[in-house]
Amino acid sequence: EDDEYKEARDAFLKQLREFMDERGSPIEKMPLLGGHSLDLYRLYKTVKEIGGMNEVSKLLKWPDVYSQMNIPVTEATPAADIKKAYRKYLYPYEAYDDAQKKMGSSPEKELVEPPPPP
C-alpha cells in the first residue's frame, strides 16, 4: 500500500468509528470476510463510485464489488456477505455523508485511489 492511501484510509476509519460511536453502534473490531480483514475504506469507495448502496443493489453489482475487494471467494454467498457488511458498517455513514454534501459540507475528504492489487 502506498502512504497516501494508508493515510486516507486511516483518516476515513477514524471518522467512521467516531460516527458509529456517536450513533451507539461502535465498531469493536474490523470485520472479516473470507477469512480476511475487510478494508472498509476500499469497500466504501468502491460502492460510492457506482452510486451508493441503493444503486449497487438496483444494478445487481454486489458480485462486482466483491471482486474488486481482492478477497478470495470462500463463502457460498460472497455478494450477499459483502452487501450485509456494507449495510452494517457503512450504510449509515453513507446516508450521513450524502446528507452533509446536500447541505454543502462533507466530513469525507477526497477519496484516494487504492493501489492496484498485487
C-alpha positions in Angstrom: 0.0 0.0 0.0 1.2 3.5 -0.7 1.4 6.1 2.1 -1.2 8.4 0.6 -3.8 5.6 0.5 -2.9 4.4 4.0 -3.2 7.9 5.3 -6.6 8.5 3.6 -7.8 5.1 4.9 -6.8 5.8 8.4 -8.5 9.2 8.4 -11.6 7.7 7.0 -11.7 4.9 9.6 -11.2 7.4 12.4 -14.1 9.4 11.1 -16.3 6.3 10.6 -15.5 5.0 14.1 -16.4 8.3 15.7 -19.6 8.4 13.7 -20.6 4.9 14.6 -19.7 5.5 18.3 -21.9 8.6 18.4 -24.9 6.7 17.0 -24.5 4.0 19.6 -23.2 1.2 17.3 -19.4 1.2 17.7 -17.1 -0.8 15.6 -15.4 -3.0 18.1 -13.2 -4.8 15.7 -12.7 -4.8 11.9 -15.0 -7.2 10.1 -13.6 -10.3 8.4 -14.8 -11.7 5.1 -13.5 -14.8 3.5 -11.1 -15.1 6.5 -9.5 -11.7 5.5 -9.8 -8.3 7.2 -12.3 -6.2 5.2 -10.9 -2.9 4.1 -14.0 -0.7 4.9 -12.4 2.3 3.1 -11.9 0.4 -0.1 -15.4 -1.0 0.2 -17.0 2.4 0.8 -15.1 4.0 -2.1 -16.0 1.1 -4.5 -19.7 1.3 -3.6 -19.8 5.1 -3.8 -18.1 5.1 -7.3 -21.0 3.0 -8.5 -23.5 5.4 -6.9 -24.0 4.1 -3.4 -25.6 1.1 -1.8 -29.1 1.5 -3.3 -27.6 1.9 -6.8 -25.3 -1.1 -6.4 -28.3 -3.2 -5.2 -30.6 -2.0 -8.0 -27.9 -2.7 -10.6 -27.1 -6.1 -9.0 -23.4 -5.1 -8.8 -22.5 -6.7 -5.4 -20.6 -9.5 -7.2 -18.5 -6.8 -9.0 -17.9 -5.0 -5.7 -16.8 -8.3 -4.1 -14.3 -9.0 -6.9 -12.8 -5.5 -6.6 -12.1 -6.1 -2.9 -9.4 -8.7 -3.7 -10.8 -11.2 -1.2 -10.7 -14.9 -2.1 -14.2 -16.4 -2.5 -14.5 -18.9 0.3 -18.1 -18.2 1.2 -21.1 -19.7 -0.6 -22.7 -16.2 -1.0 -19.9 -13.7 -1.3 -22.1 -10.9 -2.9 -24.7 -11.2 -0.1 -22.0 -11.3 2.5 -20.3 -8.1 1.3 -23.7 -6.3 1.0 -24.5 -7.3 4.6 -21.1 -6.0 5.8 -21.7 -2.7 3.9 -25.2 -2.3 5.3 -23.9 -2.9 8.9 -20.7 -0.9 8.8 -21.0 1.7 6.1 -24.6 2.4 5.0 -25.5 4.7 8.0 -22.3 6.7 7.3 -23.1 6.9 3.6 -26.6 8.3 4.4 -25.0 10.8 6.8 -22.3 11.8 4.3 -24.8 12.2 1.5 -26.9 14.5 3.7 -23.9 16.6 4.6 -23.0 17.0 0.9 -26.5 18.2 0.2 -26.1 20.8 2.9 -22.8 21.9 1.4 -20.4 20.3 3.8 -18.9 16.9 4.0 -16.9 15.1 6.6 -15.3 13.0 3.9 -12.1 14.2 2.4 -11.2 13.3 -1.2 -11.2 9.6 -1.5 -7.7 8.4 -2.5 -7.5 5.7 -5.2 -6.4 2.4 -3.6 -3.2 0.9 -5.0 -3.8 -1.8 -7.7 -4.0 -5.4 -6.4 -0.7 -7.3 -6.4 
